[in-house]
Amino acid sequence: GHRMPSPLDQLREVVEAVKIPVQAVGGLSLEQAIQCPQFGAPLVVLGAPLTIDADAFKTADGNLEDSLRMICEAIHSQDVAAF
């Protein structure tokens, strides 16, 4: 089997090709969003699929604040400068 393309596949190339901050948007899983700073993209947009339940008008796990806290803690625990 072929590996499915990832939004992160070309992120480092984009970061290296431009002289402005890169913002990762679209198609990201929570795990991929957490990895973005490692690829040089410190700005991440969390879209509706990551934050809402598709079957009900509510946050995916019922607590958006806890989800955002988890993401922030995971990113802040990384040594981004090492990448």
Backbone bond lengths (Angstrom), bond angles and torsions (degrees), N, CA, C in turn:
res aa  C-N    CA-C-N  psi(-1)  N-CA   C-N-CA  omega(-1)  CA-C   N-CA-C  phi
1 G - - - 1.334 - - 1.504 119.22 -
2 H 1.281 111.06 147.02 1.462 120.03 175.41 1.513 110.13 -81.62
3 R 1.316 115.25 144.70 1.456 121.14 174.89 1.526 108.08 -79.86
4 M 1.314 116.06 136.56 1.463 120.65 176.92 1.526 109.16 -66.78
5 P 1.334 117.59 141.40 1.466 119.49 176.97 1.526 110.72 -60.72
6 S 1.303 115.16 147.98 1.462 121.75 179.09 1.520 109.18 -115.36
7 P 1.329 117.59 145.81 1.463 119.49 174.11 1.527 111.83 -60.22
8 L 1.331 117.50 -18.07 1.465 120.91 -179.02 1.527 112.88 -86.20
9 D 1.341 117.73 -10.28 1.459 121.10 -173.61 1.522 113.77 -53.12
10 Q 1.305 118.26 -41.91 1.462 121.37 -176.80 1.521 113.06 -114.78
11 L 1.310 117.07 10.90 1.461 120.26 -175.88 1.521 112.25 -62.02
12 R 1.326 118.06 -45.82 1.464 120.48 -179.28 1.537 110.95 -61.42
13 E 1.338 116.92 -39.08 1.469 120.82 178.06 1.524 111.02 -62.23
14 V 1.316 116.92 -41.83 1.466 120.65 178.44 1.520 109.80 -63.30
15 V 1.324 116.85 -46.67 1.469 121.47 -179.76 1.527 110.33 -58.14
16 E 1.330 116.89 -42.60 1.464 120.70 -178.45 1.523 112.67 -73.12
17 A 1.335 117.58 -21.81 1.462 121.66 -176.27 1.523 113.73 -84.81
18 V 1.329 117.60 -15.23 1.460 120.20 -176.21 1.521 111.07 -123.78
19 K 1.318 115.33 163.08 1.462 121.06 -179.24 1.532 111.95 -111.44
20 I 1.307 116.04 20.79 1.465 121.65 178.53 1.535 108.54 -121.86
21 P 1.325 117.61 158.66 1.468 119.01 177.48 1.530 110.92 -60.99
22 V 1.302 116.10 140.69 1.464 121.80 179.89 1.523 109.08 -103.69
23 Q 1.316 114.40 134.96 1.463 122.19 179.25 1.525 107.87 -112.70
24 A 1.318 117.86 122.02 1.462 121.84 178.79 1.525 109.05 -84.70
25 V 1.339 115.61 128.22 1.461 120.84 -176.33 1.529 109.22 -140.28
26 G 1.293 116.90 133.85 1.453 121.61 167.58 1.512 116.49 89.03
27 G 1.293 115.38 131.91 1.448 122.08 173.49 1.515 115.69 72.90
28 L 1.316 117.54 13.33 1.462 121.30 -176.69 1.524 111.63 -91.73
29 S 1.323 115.05 138.54 1.461 119.12 168.33 1.525 106.86 -83.54
30 L 1.318 117.81 169.49 1.466 119.82 176.67 1.522 110.40 -59.51
31 E 1.328 117.06 -40.75 1.461 120.54 179.99 1.529 111.11 -63.14
32 Q 1.334 117.32 -41.51 1.462 120.99 178.60 1.523 111.07 -67.33
33 A 1.320 117.70 -38.83 1.464 120.90 177.91 1.522 110.13 -60.06
34 I 1.316 116.56 -40.51 1.462 121.24 179.07 1.523 110.93 -65.73
35 Q 1.324 118.30 -30.70 1.464 122.40 -178.77 1.530 113.84 -79.55
36 C 1.321 118.91 -18.58 1.470 121.88 -173.64 1.528 114.22 -51.82
37 P 1.325 120.77 -44.55 1.470 118.83 178.40 1.531 113.02 -59.24
38 Q 1.324 117.76 -30.16 1.463 120.96 177.61 1.524 111.20 -64.98
39 F 1.316 116.69 -24.86 1.455 122.36 179.99 1.527 111.76 -94.40
40 G 1.328 117.00 3.77 1.454 121.27 177.93 1.515 114.80 93.26
41 A 1.315 117.50 7.61 1.467 121.72 179.83 1.528 108.68 -110.55
42 P 1.333 117.06 93.76 1.461 119.76 -175.58 1.527 114.19 -77.15
43 L 1.316 117.21 -11.21 1.465 121.34 -177.82 1.525 109.46 -106.14
44 V 1.319 117.12 127.51 1.462 121.62 -178.41 1.523 108.76 -132.34
45 V 1.322 115.59 132.40 1.458 121.17 175.68 1.524 107.56 -102.39
46 L 1.327 116.32 124.18 1.461 120.94 176.86 1.514 108.29 -93.73
47 G 1.316 116.15 113.52 1.450 120.87 -178.03 1.512 112.84 -84.02
48 A 1.304 114.61 174.61 1.460 121.73 -176.69 1.524 113.77 -54.36
49 P 1.342 120.63 -41.62 1.466 118.55 -178.68 1.528 113.93 -58.89
50 L 1.317 117.82 -27.41 1.458 120.23 179.13 1.520 112.61 -85.55
51 T 1.305 116.79 -18.81 1.464 118.64 -171.45 1.523 115.55 -116.60
52 I 1.340 117.30 -10.31 1.468 118.08 179.75 1.521 110.84 -124.29
53 D 1.296 115.68 158.16 1.453 123.53 173.22 1.526 106.20 -87.37
54 A 1.322 117.71 123.48 1.460 121.20 -176.65 1.526 112.44 -65.77
55 D 1.322 116.94 -21.74 1.459 120.27 -176.91 1.522 113.93 -95.05
56 A 1.314 116.99 -9.84 1.466 120.40 -178.49 1.519 108.65 -148.98
57 F 1.306 116.44 153.39 1.463 120.00 -179.97 1.524 108.85 -84.02
58 K 1.338 114.89 76.01 1.464 121.54 178.64 1.517 108.30 -157.31
59 T 1.318 116.92 167.90 1.458 119.69 177.89 1.521 109.35 -65.35
60 A 1.326 116.07 153.70 1.457 121.75 -172.69 1.519 113.16 -54.51
61 D 1.317 118.02 -45.42 1.462 119.51 -179.27 1.522 111.44 -105.10
62 G 1.322 116.07 6.05 1.451 119.76 -179.18 1.511 113.36 89.02
63 N 1.335 118.07 -7.18 1.459 119.85 -177.98 1.527 110.51 -146.08
64 L 1.321 116.10 86.31 1.460 121.88 -179.21 1.523 111.49 -59.90
65 E 1.321 117.38 -38.40 1.463 120.77 -179.18 1.529 111.32 -59.55
66 D 1.327 117.86 -43.44 1.466 120.53 178.67 1.526 111.37 -65.55
67 S 1.346 117.25 -38.64 1.465 120.55 178.26 1.520 110.74 -62.63
68 L 1.330 117.02 -45.67 1.464 120.55 179.46 1.522 111.29 -65.54
69 R 1.311 117.04 -38.96 1.467 120.99 177.71 1.534 110.10 -61.51
70 M 1.335 117.10 -43.62 1.459 121.62 179.25 1.523 111.04 -60.71
71 I 1.330 116.86 -43.86 1.461 121.03 179.31 1.524 110.17 -63.27
72 C 1.316 117.21 -48.05 1.471 121.11 -179.12 1.521 111.31 -61.50
73 E 1.322 117.32 -43.66 1.463 120.06 179.57 1.522 111.15 -64.10
74 A 1.327 117.41 -40.28 1.464 120.54 179.11 1.521 111.03 -64.53
75 I 1.331 116.96 -42.86 1.470 120.46 179.97 1.518 110.47 -67.76
76 H 1.312 117.73 -44.50 1.468 120.65 -178.13 1.522 112.79 -68.68
77 S 1.327 117.88 -19.21 1.464 120.13 178.70 1.524 111.85 -83.03
78 Q 1.334 117.62 -10.59 1.463 121.75 179.83 1.515 110.11 -82.33
79 D 1.325 115.21 150.70 1.461 120.71 172.79 1.518 106.80 -95.90
80 V 1.329 115.88 79.79 1.461 122.08 -174.49 1.523 111.46 -59.34
81 A 1.317 118.60 -34.46 1.466 121.60 -178.77 1.521 111.63 -62.18
82 A 1.322 117.81 -24.20 1.462 121.01 -178.72 1.519 112.06 -73.17
83 F 1.322 116.92 -15.31 1.454 119.92 -177.98 1.485 108.11 -94.48
